[in-house]
Amino acid sequence: MAYATTNPYTGEVLATFPEATDQEVQTALSDAYSAFEKWRDTPFAERARIMNAAGAILRRDVDKYAGLGTLEMGKTFEESKKEVILSAEIFEYYAKYAEELLKPESLPVADPAEGKAVLVHEPLGIVFAIEPWNFPFYQVVRIIAPQLSAGNAVLLKHASNLPQCAAACEDLMNEAGLPKGLFRNLYAARSHTALILNDPRVCGVALTGSEGAGTIIAGVAGKALKKATMELGGADAFIVLDDADVEKAAKWAVIGRHWNAGQVCVSAKRLIVADAVYDRFLELYKKGVAELKAGDPMDPTTTLAPLCSQGAVDDLHNQVTAAIKHGAKVEVIGPEVPGKGAFFRPLLMTNLHGDNEARHWEFFGPVTQLYRAKDEDDAVRIANDSPYGLGGAVFTKDEARGARVAAKIRTGMVFINHPLVPKADLPFGGIARSGYGRELIGLGIKEFVNHKLINTVDIDAPF
């Protein structure tokens, strides 16, 4: 696997980086565990100071980090800046709340005379983080902020097309004052995954990536008896009920499907629209998509970025071709795109009937799947006809109705009257083929800690 910076807008290979050697991986493991043995006893106040420092650096140097993200991944500069600020907010969240989230918990017992039970949350060691390319900094921070705050160490294997962003993450934590070895970027080879996960000093793996990658990594972790959290693909439903504000829903649908060029696991990939408002919604949606502007991601007027690579473009074209063979109908609805760069012109896909297996696929790019629902129950049926279970959205003027419909959607997250978007103070994760485990808030910080019972009993022996 080659680690290289290739500008998605120009196609130019700007830099390459060698893979880590076996010895470098072993040194990183030793350094991380040595640092962990001290860090696990470091007061929360000191951990918080470093988290706040990292957040402050991101805010101070937002343009620098955002520029790197745009250079390597291709997203618009404005979206990159929002990602960097979100990353700063996550650091600040754990600086403020980590100690409270991990405080010992007194447990109620049937007979207080038989014990004083307390549950404590202790760090376990090294967490191996395998992260994707679509959010170069946020994906990393949502692991390292909680895990370092919990007292663990982290080794990072970032996506191969983000070597400079990966190095910048390590530099960030060094500048923030994190002790040497606690967090390290590794340009790891595929063979290093098993080496790392079989090391007894490693307590588990956190992966965000494709369903295929999740299957492989979860298998390696399972054989090593290591805990894993998996944030995998998604085909989120975006339901527009018959009483929705159609104009509002259409505007949000355009954004929800096309931010980050549609390369988001929680993108609004499946638009499910009630029959009563279908025609009007479709008219507004197509108009909104046609008004997107494709171009240089550093240009503030650009609203449709290139995909992350030419390979991603080719893969998406092949997937669309396969869907057409299964009976899907495809219409070009997006603006003209530049002849150079990894651009993909937005498409609208319909006729995804029950015999068309493409209805169960995740299209990672600006391809919209559109469904006409007869009524509310039919919309829920279509939403749940998916192997994925990550997120979703419901649009309605009746919030109680929205909550009722949201309760019927089998996913880890649902937003009402807004497309799903990550926040520093909300949990993130899914079910089914979208993976397992949760990231962020208290759920995330407790994924790789030992929930240890300490019970103090003071009763006389029976003999």
C-alpha positions as CSV (number, residue, x, y, z in Angstrom):
1,M,0.0,0.0,0.0
2,A,1.5,3.3,-1.1
3,Y,1.0,6.4,1.1
4,A,0.8,9.4,-1.2
5,T,-0.6,12.9,-1.5
6,T,-2.5,13.1,-4.8
7,N,-4.5,16.3,-5.4
8,P,-8.0,15.2,-6.4
9,Y,-8.6,18.5,-8.3
10,T,-5.5,18.3,-10.4
11,G,-4.6,14.7,-10.3
12,E,-1.0,15.6,-9.4
13,V,1.0,13.3,-7.1
14,L,2.7,15.8,-4.7
15,A,4.5,13.5,-2.2
16,T,5.0,9.9,-1.3
17,F,5.8,8.3,2.0
18,P,7.3,4.9,2.8
19,E,5.5,2.3,4.8
20,A,6.5,1.7,8.4
21,T,9.0,-1.1,9.0
22,D,8.2,-4.0,11.4
23,Q,10.8,-2.5,13.8
24,E,9.2,0.9,13.7
25,V,5.8,-0.7,14.6
26,Q,7.4,-2.6,17.5
27,T,9.1,0.6,18.7
28,A,5.8,2.5,18.5
29,L,4.1,-0.2,20.6
30,S,6.8,-0.2,23.2
31,D,6.9,3.6,23.4
32,A,3.1,3.8,23.6
33,Y,2.8,1.3,26.4
34,S,5.6,2.9,28.4
35,A,3.9,6.2,28.1
36,F,0.5,4.7,29.0
37,E,1.8,3.3,32.3
38,K,2.5,6.8,33.4
39,W,-0.4,8.5,31.7
40,R,-3.0,6.2,33.2
41,D,-2.3,7.8,36.6
42,T,-2.1,11.4,35.3
43,P,-4.8,13.6,36.8
44,F,-7.8,14.5,34.7
45,A,-6.9,18.2,35.0
46,E,-3.6,17.6,33.2
47,R,-5.3,15.6,30.5
48,A,-7.9,18.4,30.1
49,R,-5.2,21.0,29.8
50,I,-3.7,19.1,26.8
51,M,-7.1,18.5,25.2
52,N,-7.9,22.2,25.5
53,A,-4.5,23.1,24.1
54,A,-5.1,20.9,21.0
55,G,-8.5,22.5,20.5
56,A,-6.9,26.0,20.7
57,I,-4.2,25.1,18.2
58,L,-6.9,23.9,15.7
59,R,-8.8,27.1,16.1
60,R,-5.7,29.2,15.8
61,D,-4.4,27.4,12.7
62,V,-7.7,26.4,11.1
63,D,-6.7,27.5,7.7
64,K,-3.5,25.4,7.8
65,Y,-5.3,22.3,8.8
66,A,-8.3,22.9,6.4
67,G,-5.9,23.5,3.6
68,L,-4.3,20.1,4.1
69,G,-7.6,18.4,4.2
70,T,-8.7,20.0,0.9
71,L,-5.3,19.3,-0.7
72,E,-5.3,15.6,0.1
73,M,-9.0,14.7,0.1
74,G,-10.6,17.3,-2.2
75,K,-13.4,18.7,-0.1
76,T,-14.2,22.4,-0.3
77,F,-12.1,24.6,1.9
78,E,-15.2,25.9,3.6
79,E,-16.2,22.4,4.5
80,S,-12.7,21.6,5.7
81,K,-12.7,24.6,8.0
82,K,-16.0,23.4,9.6
83,E,-14.5,20.0,10.1
84,V,-11.4,21.5,11.9
85,I,-13.7,23.5,14.2
86,L,-15.8,20.5,14.9
87,S,-12.6,18.6,15.9
88,A,-11.7,21.5,18.2
89,E,-15.1,21.2,19.8
90,I,-14.6,17.5,20.5
91,F,-11.3,18.2,22.3
92,E,-13.0,20.9,24.3
93,Y,-15.9,18.6,25.2
94,Y,-13.7,16.0,26.7
95,A,-11.6,18.5,28.5
96,K,-14.7,19.7,30.2
97,Y,-16.6,16.4,30.8
98,A,-14.1,13.5,30.8
99,E,-13.7,13.4,34.6
100,E,-17.4,13.5,35.2
101,L,-18.1,10.9,32.6
102,L,-15.6,8.5,34.2
103,K,-16.3,9.1,37.9
104,P,-16.8,6.1,40.1
105,E,-20.5,4.9,40.3
106,S,-22.1,3.7,43.5
107,L,-24.2,0.6,42.8
108,P,-27.5,-0.1,44.6
109,V,-27.3,-3.5,46.4
110,A,-30.1,-5.6,47.8
111,D,-28.7,-5.7,51.3
112,P,-26.4,-2.7,52.1
113,A,-25.1,-4.7,55.1
114,E,-23.5,-7.1,52.6
115,G,-21.4,-4.6,50.7
116,K,-20.6,-1.2,49.3
117,A,-20.4,-1.7,45.6
118,V,-18.6,0.8,43.3
119,L,-18.0,0.6,39.6
120,V,-14.8,2.3,38.5
121,H,-13.7,2.9,34.9
122,E,-10.0,2.3,34.2
123,P,-7.9,2.6,31.0
124,L,-6.8,-0.6,29.4
125,G,-3.8,0.2,27.2
126,I,-3.2,0.9,23.5
127,V,-6.2,1.5,21.2
128,F,-5.5,0.9,17.5
129,A,-7.3,3.5,15.3
130,I,-7.9,2.7,11.7
131,E,-9.5,5.8,10.0
132,P,-10.8,6.7,6.6
133,W,-10.2,9.5,4.2
134,N,-13.5,11.4,4.0
135,F,-12.9,13.4,7.2
136,P,-9.1,13.7,7.7
137,F,-9.2,15.3,11.2
138,Y,-12.6,14.7,12.7
139,Q,-12.4,10.9,12.3
140,V,-9.1,10.9,14.2
141,V,-10.1,13.3,16.9
142,R,-13.3,11.5,17.7
143,I,-11.1,8.6,18.8
144,I,-8.1,10.2,20.3
145,A,-9.9,12.9,22.3
146,P,-12.0,10.4,24.3
147,Q,-9.3,7.6,24.5
148,L,-6.5,9.9,25.6
149,S,-8.8,11.6,28.1
150,A,-9.7,8.1,29.5
151,G,-6.0,7.4,30.0
152,N,-5.3,5.2,27.0
153,A,-2.7,5.5,24.3
154,V,-3.5,5.5,20.6
155,L,-1.7,4.3,17.5
156,L,-3.1,5.6,14.2
157,K,-3.3,4.0,10.8
158,H,-4.9,6.6,8.6
159,A,-6.0,6.3,5.0
160,S,-3.2,5.9,2.5
161,N,-4.2,9.1,0.6
162,L,-3.9,11.3,3.7
163,P,-0.3,11.0,4.8
164,Q,0.2,14.7,5.5
165,C,-3.0,15.0,7.4
166,A,-2.0,11.9,9.5
167,A,1.4,13.5,10.3
168,A,-0.3,16.8,11.1
169,C,-2.5,15.0,13.7
170,E,0.7,13.7,15.5
171,D,2.3,17.1,15.3
172,L,-0.8,18.7,16.8
173,M,-0.7,16.5,19.9
174,N,3.0,17.0,20.3
175,E,2.5,20.7,20.2
176,A,-0.3,20.5,22.6
177,G,2.1,18.9,25.1
178,L,1.0,15.2,25.0
179,P,3.8,13.0,26.4
180,K,5.9,11.3,23.8
181,G,4.7,8.0,22.5
182,L,1.0,8.3,23.7
183,F,-0.2,9.0,20.2
184,R,1.7,8.1,17.1
185,N,0.9,8.1,13.4
186,L,2.1,4.9,11.6
187,Y,2.2,4.5,7.9
188,A,1.3,0.9,8.6
189,A,1.3,-1.9,6.0
190,R,-1.7,-4.2,5.8
191,S,0.4,-7.0,7.4
192,H,0.9,-4.8,10.5
193,T,-2.8,-5.0,11.5
194,A,-2.5,-8.6,12.8
195,L,0.9,-7.8,14.3
196,I,-0.6,-4.9,16.3
197,L,-3.8,-6.5,17.3
198,N,-2.1,-9.7,18.5
199,D,0.2,-7.6,20.8
200,P,-1.0,-8.1,24.4
201,R,-0.4,-4.4,25.1
202,V,-3.2,-3.5,22.6
203,C,-6.7,-3.5,24.1
204,G,-8.7,-3.1,21.0
205,V,-9.4,-1.5,17.6
206,A,-11.6,1.4,16.5
207,L,-12.3,1.3,12.8
208,T,-14.3,3.6,10.6
209,G,-14.4,2.4,7.0
210,S,-16.2,0.2,4.5
211,E,-18.2,-2.9,5.3
212,G,-15.6,-5.0,3.6
213,A,-12.8,-3.5,5.7
214,G,-14.9,-3.9,8.9
215,T,-15.4,-7.6,8.2
216,I,-11.6,-8.2,7.8
217,I,-10.6,-6.1,10.8
218,A,-13.3,-7.5,13.1
219,G,-12.2,-11.0,12.2
220,V,-8.6,-10.3,13.1
221,A,-9.7,-8.6,16.3
222,G,-12.0,-11.5,17.2
223,K,-9.2,-14.1,16.7
224,A,-7.0,-12.0,19.0
225,L,-9.8,-11.6,21.6
226,K,-9.7,-7.9,21.3
227,K,-12.6,-5.5,21.5
228,A,-13.6,-3.7,18.3
229,T,-15.8,-0.8,17.5
230,M,-17.0,-0.6,13.9
231,E,-18.4,2.5,12.2
232,L,-19.1,1.2,8.7
233,G,-21.3,2.2,5.7
234,G,-24.7,3.6,5.6
235,A,-27.6,4.2,3.2
236,D,-29.5,6.8,5.3
237,A,-33.2,7.4,4.5
238,F,-34.4,11.0,4.2
239,I,-38.2,10.8,4.6
240,V,-40.4,13.6,3.5
241,L,-44.0,13.1,4.9
242,D,-47.1,14.6,3.3
243,D,-47.3,17.4,5.8
244,A,-43.7,18.5,5.5
245,D,-42.5,22.0,4.5
246,V,-41.5,20.8,1.0
247,E,-39.3,23.8,0.2
248,K,-37.4,23.4,3.4
249,A,-37.1,19.6,2.9
250,A,-35.8,20.0,-0.7
251,K,-33.2,22.5,0.3
252,W,-31.9,20.3,3.1
253,A,-32.0,17.3,0.8
254,V,-29.7,19.0,-1.7
255,I,-27.2,19.8,1.1
256,G,-27.6,16.5,2.9
257,R,-26.8,14.5,-0.2
258,H,-24.0,16.6,-1.7
259,W,-21.9,17.9,1.2
260,N,-18.4,16.4,1.0
261,A,-19.3,15.5,-2.6
262,G,-21.7,12.9,-1.2
263,Q,-18.9,11.0,0.4
264,V,-20.4,10.7,3.9
265,C,-21.6,7.6,5.7
266,V,-24.6,9.6,7.0
267,S,-25.3,11.4,3.8
268,A,-29.0,11.5,2.8
269,K,-28.6,8.7,0.2
270,R,-32.2,7.5,-0.1
271,L,-34.9,10.2,-0.5
272,I,-38.3,8.7,0.4
273,V,-41.1,11.1,-0.5
274,A,-44.8,10.9,0.2
275,D,-46.9,10.6,-2.9
276,A,-48.9,13.8,-2.1
277,V,-45.8,16.0,-2.3
278,Y,-43.5,13.9,-4.5
279,D,-43.8,15.9,-7.7
280,R,-43.3,19.3,-6.1
281,F,-40.4,18.0,-4.0
282,L,-38.7,16.4,-7.1
283,E,-39.0,19.7,-9.0
284,L,-37.4,21.7,-6.2
285,Y,-34.7,19.1,-5.6
286,K,-33.6,18.8,-9.2
287,K,-33.5,22.6,-9.4
288,G,-31.4,22.8,-6.3
289,V,-28.9,20.2,-7.5
290,A,-28.6,21.9,-10.9
291,E,-27.6,25.1,-9.2
292,L,-24.6,23.5,-7.5
293,K,-21.2,24.8,-8.8
294,A,-18.4,22.3,-9.4
295,G,-14.9,23.6,-9.4
296,D,-11.7,24.4,-7.5
297,P,-12.4,23.3,-3.9
298,M,-10.3,26.3,-2.7
299,D,-12.7,28.7,-4.4
300,P,-15.3,29.9,-1.9
301,T,-18.0,29.8,-4.6
302,T,-17.6,26.1,-5.2
303,T,-20.4,24.0,-3.8
304,L,-19.6,20.6,-5.4
305,A,-16.1,19.2,-4.8
306,P,-14.3,16.5,-6.7
307,L,-14.4,13.0,-5.3
308,C,-11.3,11.9,-3.3
309,S,-9.6,10.2,-6.2
310,Q,-10.0,9.1,-9.8
311,G,-10.4,5.5,-8.5
312,A,-13.4,6.6,-6.5
313,V,-14.9,8.1,-9.7
314,D,-14.3,4.9,-11.6
315,D,-15.8,2.7,-8.9
316,L,-18.9,4.8,-8.7
317,H,-19.4,4.7,-12.4
318,N,-19.1,1.0,-12.4
319,Q,-21.6,0.7,-9.6
320,V,-24.1,2.9,-11.4
321,T,-23.7,0.8,-14.6
322,A,-24.4,-2.4,-12.5
323,A,-27.5,-0.8,-11.0
324,I,-28.8,0.1,-14.5
325,K,-28.4,-3.6,-15.5
326,H,-30.6,-4.5,-12.6
327,G,-33.3,-2.1,-13.8
328,A,-32.5,1.2,-12.3
329,K,-33.3,4.4,-14.3
330,V,-30.7,7.1,-14.1
331,E,-31.0,10.8,-14.9
332,V,-28.2,13.4,-14.9
333,I,-29.4,16.3,-12.7
334,G,-26.2,18.0,-11.7
335,P,-24.3,20.9,-13.3
336,E,-21.5,20.5,-15.8
337,V,-18.2,19.5,-14.1
338,P,-14.6,20.4,-15.1
339,G,-12.9,18.1,-17.5
340,K,-9.9,17.7,-15.2
341,G,-10.0,16.3,-11.7
342,A,-11.9,13.5,-9.9
343,F,-15.4,15.0,-10.5
344,F,-18.6,13.1,-10.7
345,R,-21.7,14.7,-12.2
346,P,-24.8,14.3,-9.8
347,L,-27.3,11.6,-10.9
348,L,-30.8,10.7,-9.9
349,M,-31.7,7.0,-9.7
350,T,-35.2,5.6,-9.7
351,N,-37.1,2.4,-10.4
352,L,-35.4,0.7,-7.4
353,H,-38.2,-1.8,-7.1
354,G,-38.1,-4.9,-4.8
355,D,-36.4,-7.1,-7.3
356,N,-33.5,-4.5,-7.9
357,E,-30.7,-5.4,-5.6
358,A,-29.2,-2.0,-6.1
359,R,-31.7,-0.6,-3.6
360,H,-29.5,-2.2,-1.0
361,W,-26.2,-0.6,-2.1
362,E,-24.4,2.4,-0.7
363,F,-23.4,4.9,-3.4
364,F,-20.5,6.8,-2.0
365,G,-20.8,10.0,-4.1
366,P,-23.4,12.3,-5.6
367,V,-25.9,9.6,-6.7
368,T,-29.4,10.1,-5.3
369,Q,-31.8,7.2,-4.8
370,L,-35.4,8.4,-5.0
371,Y,-38.5,6.5,-3.8
372,R,-42.2,7.4,-3.9
373,A,-44.0,6.3,-0.8
374,K,-47.8,5.8,-0.7
375,D,-48.1,6.9,2.9
376,E,-46.3,7.1,6.2
377,D,-46.3,3.3,6.8
378,D,-44.9,2.8,3.3
379,A,-42.2,5.3,3.9
380,V,-41.1,3.5,7.0
381,R,-41.2,0.2,5.1
382,I,-38.9,1.5,2.4
383,A,-36.6,3.1,5.0
384,N,-36.2,-0.2,6.8
385,D,-35.6,-2.2,3.6
386,S,-31.9,-1.8,3.9
387,P,-29.0,-4.0,5.3
388,Y,-27.6,-0.8,6.9
389,G,-28.7,1.0,10.1
390,L,-26.7,4.1,10.6
391,G,-28.8,7.2,10.5
392,G,-31.8,8.9,8.9
393,A,-34.0,12.0,8.8
394,V,-37.8,12.7,8.9
395,F,-39.4,15.9,7.7
396,T,-42.8,16.9,9.0
397,K,-44.5,19.9,10.5
398,D,-45.8,17.7,13.4
399,E,-42.9,17.1,15.7
400,A,-44.8,14.4,17.6
401,R,-45.5,12.6,14.3
402,G,-41.8,12.9,13.5
403,A,-40.8,11.4,16.7
404,R,-43.2,8.5,16.2
405,V,-41.9,7.8,12.7
406,A,-38.3,8.1,14.0
407,A,-39.0,5.5,16.6
408,K,-40.0,3.0,13.8
409,I,-36.8,3.5,11.8
410,R,-34.2,0.8,12.6
411,T,-31.0,2.9,12.8
412,G,-28.6,4.2,15.5
413,M,-29.5,7.9,14.8
414,V,-32.5,9.9,13.4
415,F,-32.8,13.6,13.0
416,I,-36.2,15.4,12.6
417,N,-36.4,18.3,10.1
418,H,-32.7,18.3,9.5
419,P,-30.3,16.0,7.7
420,L,-28.1,14.0,10.1
421,V,-24.8,15.9,11.0
422,P,-22.1,15.0,13.5
423,K,-21.9,17.1,16.7
424,A,-19.3,17.1,19.5
425,D,-22.0,16.5,22.1
426,L,-24.1,13.8,20.4
427,P,-23.4,10.0,20.1
428,F,-22.5,8.5,16.8
429,G,-22.9,4.9,15.6
430,G,-25.2,2.4,14.0
431,I,-26.6,-1.1,13.9
432,A,-26.8,-4.0,11.5
433,R,-24.3,-3.8,8.6
434,S,-23.4,-0.3,9.7
435,G,-21.4,-1.7,12.5
436,Y,-21.4,-1.6,16.3
437,G,-20.2,0.5,19.2
438,R,-20.6,4.2,19.7
439,E,-18.3,7.2,19.5
440,L,-18.4,10.5,21.3
441,I,-20.0,11.6,24.6
442,G,-19.9,9.2,27.5
443,L,-20.6,6.1,25.3
444,G,-17.4,6.7,23.3
445,I,-15.1,7.4,26.2
446,K,-16.2,4.1,27.9
447,E,-15.7,1.8,24.9
448,F,-12.1,0.9,25.8
449,V,-12.0,1.1,29.6
450,N,-12.3,-1.6,32.2
451,H,-15.6,-1.3,34.1
452,K,-14.3,-2.8,37.3
453,L,-16.4,-3.7,40.3
454,I,-15.0,-2.9,43.8
455,N,-17.2,-4.2,46.6
456,T,-16.3,-3.6,50.2
457,V,-17.9,-6.2,52.5
458,D,-17.7,-6.2,56.3
459,I,-19.7,-9.2,57.7
460,D,-18.6,-12.0,60.0
461,A,-17.7,-15.3,58.5
462,P,-20.4,-18.0,58.9
463,F,-18.1,-20.4,60.8
